[in-house]
Amino acid sequence: DADPAPDLVAAAERHAAAYPERAASIRRTGRLPYGEVRYFDPPEAALVKALVAGRTPALAALDRAVAEPCPVRACPGGSPTACAQVMSVPD
């Protein structure tokens, strides 16, 4: 498959910055959650594809946050993106 268009990747990064937990879930499962989701307006299908297929450092940080459980003391606000940023900072 071809990489998503740059404008869709940029939109996916903005979505991930605004909703890191949701974006991480979409990347992890490759889809929107099943069932009734009232807490947010689901992103368009093209944006979901960009979230899943995007290979930028910002989107890859969502994968690392899921793959590397974050120590409680290092997770600002419990955000996977913030956790990934803290985890990637050298001591």
C-alpha positions, -999 to 999 in steps of 0.1 A, spaced: 0 0 0 11 36 -7 19 59 21 -10 83 31 -9 117 15 11 143 34 -19 164 43 -37 133 58 -5 124 78 -4 160 91 -41 157 101 -34 124 118 -6 139 138 -29 168 149 -56 142 159 -30 122 178 -18 153 196 -53 163 206 -65 127 214 -34 105 221 -53 77 239 -79 75 211 -52 76 184 -31 49 201 -62 27 203 -69 32 166 -33 24 157 -32 -6 179 -65 -21 165 -64 -7 130 -100 5 133 -124 26 153 -138 10 184 -169 -11 180 -201 -2 197 -216 31 206 -190 57 211 -205 89 224 -175 106 239 -161 118 206 -169 124 169 -151 96 151 -126 107 125 -132 102 88 -122 69 73 -92 85 54 -79 99 87 -82 65 104 -62 50 76 -35 77 80 -34 71 118 -29 34 112 -4 36 82 15 68 91 52 63 98 62 96 113 80 99 146 49 114 162 27 86 152 53 59 160 55 73 195 19 61 200 31 26 192 60 28 217 37 40 244 16 9 240 45 -15 235 64 -1 265 43 2 296 50 34 313 61 36 349 34 54 369 58 81 380 68 90 344 33 93 329 22 129 330 -16 127 331 -15 91 319 -11 101 283 6 75 260 21 103 240 35 121 270 46 88 284 65 80 251 81 115 253 92 109 289 104 74 281 125 86 251 143 113 272 178 101 282 186 101 319 
